[in-house]
Amino acid sequence: MSRGTGSGRRGGADTGSGGGSGTGSRTGSGTGSGRRGGADSRTGSGSGTGSRTGSGSRTGSDTRTGTGSTDGTGEAVRVVEEALKALYGNDDRALDTAASLLAAAPGADAELARRGEEFVRSLWARGWQPADLARLVRRDLAEEHLRLLSGLVRAETARYERLPHRWQAQLDALEPAGWTADRFSYATGVLELYRLFVRLPRLDAVGPVPGEALPPPVAGEPKTLSRIRALLAKAEATTYAEEAEALTAKAQELMARHSLDEATLAAGAPSPETPGALRIGVDAPYEQAKAILLDAVATANHCRAVWNEGLGFSTVVGFEADLDPVELLYTSLLVQGTAAMTRAEAEQRAGGRKRTKSFRQSFLLAYANRLGARLSATSRRVAAEAPTLLPALATREVAVTARTDELFPETRTSRVRAAWDEDGWNHGTTAADRAGLGASGRAPRGEIR
């Protein structure tokens, strides 16, 4: 069903791309029950840009719900318990039989929903967040399963007075809940969703889970982040390449200065801040090039990105003040790159050349490679303007690297074997030079086909 969800492997990539077919990727994998694995992927020919990739997942045993219930009747509990046995096998006929059993027992509906909320709650404790589940369900199942998931997640999280940082935004991004179907089809969809749940591995936590003690809430977002968001929105909206480039460069400069300010404050704080993490979706197609782009953005902004190819996300590790700007900038650059690639393909078609996968792949790899160099150059220039802050920045870099290595201790290197297209590479490099270095926060979905 889901690719790599139960293997406990960690993949990592260290992808180096150059002006030829020398793009490479370092992949880390560790097999074995309960092992954590990581990956380090760096891309760049000579420029040092790159992306670390790794699974960041640990295998976990099947999650089974308890046998008792205080909410349903004894018969409802018995029916649901019998039906859920089908989740732990590979026989679709057993799932059909279980769906028939549930379809014939309307009185078990509430108990079935309660068990679903228990599954979701157990996944929070195993490191999953709403966006992670939605991403995987969207990839491996169907629209109706997304709607079922939305209902379960919203019902489960409604129990808490407060939710962790970023969770409300993830809930707001879920599909509308509710799906109308005959009883057998509905029961089948529910069981298919629950079967995915019990096969998911344990992930390293990237923040507190609902029900745990939370830090005091912060009203609104930092003023600098709002300015960065506005600059990137303008960069995406303009049709003038020079204007987009200027806006993006300004946004990256703001990000670099903001990071310096935070390092200064942290150096004088009574207790040191520790790095955090967030997960960002890296969707097919051309997911390796996208992971490389995210790594370039993260590295230029004092973070590290580790790609889990099997589960379709990268974990970005860094200090809290840097994490949201990295996500904003990556999202914006992906939007800008997609638009530039579409225009380049139109030019190719006008010249009588067909749209090809190798053109798109080469375009995105060159785009990521060149942008990594641009972003890093901007960050170095800003840091050089305040040499007295370099020790504080270096201390934070060491802390981020240590936290990343703790989460992803194992890596290996492999080559990226992508078809090479010179026109695609040249167009991608040009698009990177014209890209604005800012972010709107609009996540691109299904942007490159």
VOGU-3710 file (C-alpha; in Angstrom, 3 decimals, decimal comma):
1> msrgtgsgrr> 0,000/0,000/0,000  2,309/2,802/1,162  5,852/2,797/-0,130  8,377/2,271/2,657  5,951/2,738/5,509  6,789/-0,423/7,368  10,365/-1,173/6,555  12,107/0,979/9,129  14,545/2,097/6,418  16,041/5,504/6,363
11> ggadtgsggg> 17,045/6,852/3,014  19,287/9,767/2,503  20,652/11,460/-0,507  23,662/13,522/-1,174  23,001/14,723/-4,646  25,599/16,571/-6,530  24,619/18,158/-9,751  26,860/19,745/-12,281  26,735/20,938/-15,810  26,630/17,399/-17,048
21> sgtgsrtgsg> 25,181/14,127/-15,922  27,186/14,127/-12,699  24,253/14,658/-10,384  24,554/12,304/-7,447  22,609/11,408/-4,345  23,551/10,067/-0,963  20,974/7,736/0,516  20,956/6,342/3,990  19,063/3,240/4,907  18,910/1,157/8,008
31> tgsgrrggad> 16,877/-1,986/8,278  15,726/-3,667/11,427  12,901/-3,331/13,833  12,909/-0,155/15,837  15,993/1,319/14,204  16,167/4,947/13,334  17,827/5,798/10,116  18,810/8,968/8,380  20,211/10,294/5,237  22,335/12,960/3,999
41> srtgsgsgtg> 21,874/14,234/0,515  23,860/17,090/-0,925  23,589/18,338/-4,388  25,826/20,663/-6,247  28,649/20,649/-8,676  31,361/22,601/-7,102  28,942/24,998/-5,400  28,442/22,839/-2,332  24,660/23,074/-2,451  22,782/19,922/-1,772
51> srtgsgsrtg> 20,150/18,049/0,073  20,276/15,523/2,846  17,802/12,750/2,510  16,740/10,173/4,999  13,713/8,334/6,142  13,729/9,459/9,727  11,308/6,709/10,547  11,447/3,862/12,987  9,455/0,733/12,531  6,809/0,143/15,129
61> sdtrtgtgst> 4,688/-2,805/16,024  1,078/-2,956/14,871  -1,171/-0,598/16,787  -4,130/-2,495/18,181  -6,950/-0,886/20,074  -8,247/-2,231/23,338  -10,944/-4,821/23,603  -13,293/-2,990/25,876  -15,616/-0,030/25,431  -17,656/2,073/27,771
71> dgtgeavrvv> -19,561/3,777/24,953  -21,062/0,983/22,873  -23,166/-2,030/23,679  -21,502/-5,388/24,118  -22,713/-6,486/20,690  -21,312/-3,381/18,979  -17,948/-3,948/20,625  -17,954/-7,585/19,546  -18,808/-6,765/15,918  -16,159/-4,053/15,631
81> eealkalygn> -13,547/-6,185/17,355  -14,201/-9,021/14,934  -14,099/-6,694/11,909  -10,825/-5,056/12,943  -9,016/-8,389/12,877  -8,978/-8,011/9,075  -6,628/-5,016/9,394  -3,664/-7,170/10,306  -3,643/-9,453/7,299  -2,984/-9,066/3,594
91> ddraldtaas> -6,166/-10,734/2,369  -8,648/-8,351/0,728  -11,320/-11,033/0,976  -11,070/-10,825/4,754  -11,536/-7,055/4,483  -14,664/-7,572/2,346  -16,041/-10,003/4,916  -15,360/-7,500/7,701  -17,056/-4,725/5,715  -20,125/-6,938/5,213
101> llaaapgada> -20,232/-7,578/8,962  -20,139/-3,850/9,719  -22,645/-2,994/6,997  -25,155/-5,338/8,617  -24,694/-3,765/12,067  -25,750/-0,080/12,123  -25,550/-0,135/15,891  -21,761/-0,537/15,669  -21,163/2,738/13,787  -20,381/4,822/16,883
111> elarrgeefv> -17,989/2,184/18,213  -16,229/1,983/14,829  -15,744/5,771/14,819  -14,474/5,681/18,404  -11,878/3,085/17,446  -10,774/5,318/14,562  -10,167/8,199/16,949  -8,108/5,835/19,112  -5,978/4,900/16,111  -5,388/8,581/15,332
121> rslwargwqp> -4,529/9,350/18,951  -1,989/6,536/18,999  -0,379/7,952/15,830  0,141/11,332/17,520  2,092/9,505/20,235  4,132/7,763/17,522  5,320/11,020/15,952  2,700/11,627/13,245  0,903/14,926/12,640  -2,288/15,741/10,670
131> adlarlvrrd> -0,414/16,944/7,567  1,699/13,772/7,514  -1,384/11,565/7,540  -3,181/13,640/4,904  -0,141/13,525/2,625  0,121/9,742/2,817  -3,613/9,104/2,464  -3,752/11,414/-0,570  -0,910/9,465/-2,176  -1,917/5,903/-1,329
141> laeehlrlls> -5,707/5,927/-1,083  -8,545/8,021/-2,520  -10,579/11,182/-2,014  -13,152/9,434/0,180  -10,424/8,262/2,537  -9,176/11,850/2,865  -12,669/12,927/3,900  -12,892/10,109/6,421  -9,486/11,087/7,795  -10,545/14,723/8,143
151> glvraetary> -13,556/13,744/10,222  -11,507/11,521/12,527  -8,705/14,053/13,015  -11,073/16,936/13,715  -13,106/14,850/16,149  -9,996/13,671/18,011  -8,314/17,071/18,245  -11,535/18,762/19,423  -10,897/17,136/22,795  -8,023/19,497/23,618
161> erlphrwqaq> -8,167/23,033/24,921  -4,998/23,964/22,998  -3,091/22,385/20,144  0,667/22,452/19,470  2,212/25,097/17,234  1,393/24,603/13,518  -1,353/22,047/14,215  -4,276/24,414/13,668  -2,921/25,386/10,250  -2,664/21,690/9,392
171> ldalepagwt> -6,274/21,116/10,457  -7,430/24,083/8,391  -5,746/22,567/5,325  -7,595/19,227/5,610  -10,260/18,253/3,092  -13,897/18,745/4,118  -15,183/15,880/6,238  -18,103/13,670/5,272  -18,671/11,019/2,622  -21,972/9,559/1,509
181> adrfsyatgv> -22,024/5,971/0,252  -23,895/2,710/0,734  -23,107/0,936/3,986  -20,825/-1,701/2,484  -18,742/0,844/0,514  -18,517/3,117/3,538  -17,377/0,296/5,809  -14,818/-0,793/3,210  -13,394/2,739/3,013  -13,140/2,989/6,794
191> lelyrlfvrl> -11,357/-0,358/7,060  -8,931/0,546/4,261  -8,055/3,752/6,113  -7,610/1,941/9,432  -5,459/-0,688/7,740  -3,114/2,071/6,555  -2,978/3,426/10,114  -1,814/0,158/11,659  0,935/-0,239/9,058  2,554/3,135/9,659
201> prldavgpvp> 6,002/3,181/11,313  6,974/5,197/14,327  8,515/8,598/13,492  10,867/10,739/15,501  8,794/13,438/17,154  9,194/16,969/15,790  7,259/18,681/18,558  4,794/18,112/21,397  1,582/16,161/20,856  -1,936/17,166/21,922
211> gealpppvag> -2,454/16,728/25,622  1,158/17,469/26,563  2,272/20,650/28,315  2,679/23,425/25,748  4,647/26,685/25,847  2,619/29,904/26,169  0,836/30,843/22,935  2,253/33,625/20,779  -0,225/36,126/19,320  0,162/36,522/15,570
221> epktlsrira> 3,355/35,898/13,629  6,634/37,862/13,838  6,659/41,092/11,851  9,698/39,957/9,862  7,917/36,769/8,790  4,945/38,819/7,571  7,272/41,003/5,506  8,977/37,951/4,017  5,596/36,455/3,145  4,495/39,667/1,430
231> llakaeatty> 7,703/39,958/-0,610  7,445/36,370/-1,821  3,793/36,786/-2,759  4,777/39,724/-4,958  7,646/37,734/-6,484  5,226/34,960/-7,453  2,658/37,372/-8,864  4,867/39,528/-11,087  5,428/38,716/-14,745  8,747/40,580/-14,806
241> aeeaealtak> 11,777/38,400/-14,136  13,932/41,272/-12,872  11,299/42,331/-10,342  10,871/38,750/-9,098  14,632/38,438/-8,666  14,854/41,655/-6,663  11,918/40,725/-4,424  13,260/37,255/-3,743  16,741/38,545/-2,988  15,260/41,025/-0,524
251> aqelmarhsl> 13,297/38,258/1,194  16,403/36,091/1,603  18,299/39,061/2,975  15,536/39,650/5,528  15,694/35,988/6,504  19,449/36,161/6,985  19,236/39,308/9,111  16,390/37,849/11,151  18,504/34,789/11,884  21,390/37,009/13,025
261> deatlaagap> 19,066/38,933/15,355  17,785/35,706/16,879  21,333/34,424/17,378  22,198/37,643/19,215  19,202/37,328/21,540  19,900/33,660/22,181  23,523/34,379/23,097  22,350/36,563/25,980  19,523/34,309/27,146  19,805/32,676/30,587
271> spetpgalri> 19,064/29,194/29,199  20,031/28,092/25,680  17,320/27,371/23,133  17,415/23,945/21,514  16,790/23,254/17,807  13,362/22,093/16,719  12,078/20,468/13,550  9,192/20,429/11,106  8,174/18,218/8,204  7,552/19,573/4,713
281> gvdapyeqak> 5,916/17,536/1,982  8,089/16,617/-1,004  5,674/15,210/-3,544  6,068/13,359/-6,816  6,889/13,891/-9,589  10,578/14,891/-9,604  10,689/14,589/-5,837  14,475/14,226/-5,735  14,971/17,607/-7,407  12,450/19,123/-4,991
291> ailldavata> 14,260/17,605/-2,013  17,511/19,098/-3,293  15,862/22,516/-3,604  14,543/22,298/-0,033  17,982/21,328/1,236  19,505/24,325/-0,538  17,006/26,672/1,113  17,497/25,043/4,530  21,291/25,054/4,398  21,449/28,719/3,383
301> nhcravwneg> 19,291/29,569/6,397  21,177/27,649/9,095  18,973/24,538/8,996  19,377/20,970/7,762  16,881/19,047/5,624  16,599/15,247/5,653  14,458/13,591/3,002  12,270/10,538/3,601  11,519/9,367/0,063  9,268/6,509/1,150
311> lgfstvvgfe> 6,933/8,696/3,184  7,137/11,766/0,942  8,494/14,459/3,245  11,673/16,156/4,398  12,371/16,903/8,045  13,902/20,349/8,455  15,939/20,729/11,635  16,771/24,200/12,926  15,969/26,877/15,453  12,349/27,926/15,618
321> adldpvelly> 12,946/31,394/14,166  14,400/29,844/11,000  11,957/26,996/10,347  8,892/28,899/9,127  10,904/31,192/6,810  12,529/28,108/5,239  9,123/26,613/4,487  7,857/29,899/3,047  10,862/30,381/0,788  10,898/26,774/-0,434
331> tsllvqgtaa> 7,200/26,907/-1,299  7,621/30,189/-3,158  10,666/29,052/-5,118  8,864/25,876/-6,125  5,930/27,947/-7,392  8,270/30,280/-9,286  10,259/27,362/-10,708  7,114/25,605/-11,897  5,928/28,737/-13,684  9,340/29,243/-15,294
341> mtraeaeqra> 9,470/25,618/-16,432  6,020/25,911/-17,998  7,149/28,959/-19,977  10,356/27,214/-21,057  8,404/24,175/-22,232  6,093/26,411/-24,241  9,140/27,826/-26,014  10,364/24,292/-26,694  7,036/23,254/-28,179  6,937/26,391/-30,320
351> ggrkrtksfr> 10,297/25,316/-31,719  8,928/21,905/-32,623  10,300/19,964/-29,640  8,066/17,720/-27,568  7,721/18,098/-23,821  9,983/15,490/-22,198  10,553/14,130/-18,718  14,322/14,560/-19,057  13,842/18,268/-19,851  11,768/18,802/-16,696
361> qsfllayanr> 14,093/16,753/-14,503  17,201/18,586/-15,744  15,438/21,934/-15,418  14,562/21,366/-11,752  17,974/19,955/-10,827  19,732/22,969/-12,371  17,216/25,307/-10,746  17,921/23,824/-7,295  21,680/23,790/-7,852  21,920/27,403/-8,932
371> lgarlsatsr> 19,526/28,697/-6,275  21,560/27,008/-3,572  24,600/29,005/-4,645  22,618/32,266/-4,752  21,009/31,765/-1,342  24,261/30,839/0,363  26,042/33,835/-1,149  23,384/36,179/0,243  23,606/34,640/3,717  27,401/34,896/3,745
381> rvaaeaptll> 27,291/38,523/2,658  24,831/39,458/5,429  26,839/37,564/8,059  30,045/39,302/6,966  28,440/42,651/7,777  28,299/41,671/11,469  31,531/39,772/12,207  31,022/40,005/15,986  27,969/37,729/15,645  29,792/34,957/13,827
391> palatrevav> 30,620/33,018/17,046  26,919/32,994/18,025  25,958/31,790/14,567  28,621/29,090/14,679  27,327/27,866/18,044  23,818/27,541/16,629  25,126/25,726/13,541  26,851/23,183/15,788  23,652/22,658/17,777  21,599/22,116/14,602
401> tartdelfpe> 24,129/19,655/13,201  24,216/17,719/16,487  20,423/17,497/16,615  20,272/16,357/12,994  22,872/13,675/13,604  20,947/12,537/16,667  17,762/12,091/14,628  19,469/10,667/11,508  22,676/8,869/12,479  23,102/6,634/9,424
411> trtsrvraaw> 23,724/7,685/5,814  25,079/6,246/2,596  25,816/7,793/-0,773  24,349/6,828/-4,143  24,311/8,444/-7,560  21,308/10,232/-9,009  20,676/8,509/-12,313  18,535/11,018/-14,145  18,256/11,459/-17,883  20,286/14,482/-18,982
421> dedgwnhgtt> 18,864/17,283/-21,117  21,153/20,218/-21,844  18,345/22,605/-22,794  16,498/21,741/-19,588  19,627/22,391/-17,508  20,330/25,733/-19,185  16,731/26,900/-18,826  16,685/25,830/-15,167  19,874/27,751/-14,415  18,474/30,865/-16,079
431> aadraglgas> 15,209/30,542/-14,146  17,143/30,281/-10,872  19,034/33,476/-11,665  15,720/35,236/-12,201  13,877/33,767/-9,207  12,775/36,005/-6,409  14,166/34,823/-3,083  10,794/35,340/-1,028  7,400/33,183/0,034  3,611/33,393/-0,022
441> graprgeir> 2,822/30,280/1,963  0,661/28,816/-0,787  1,586/25,165/-1,011  1,810/23,940/-4,600  -0,215/20,778/-5,127  0,129/18,737/-8,270  2,158/21,510/-9,806  4,414/19,610/-12,201  3,075/16,879/-14,422
//
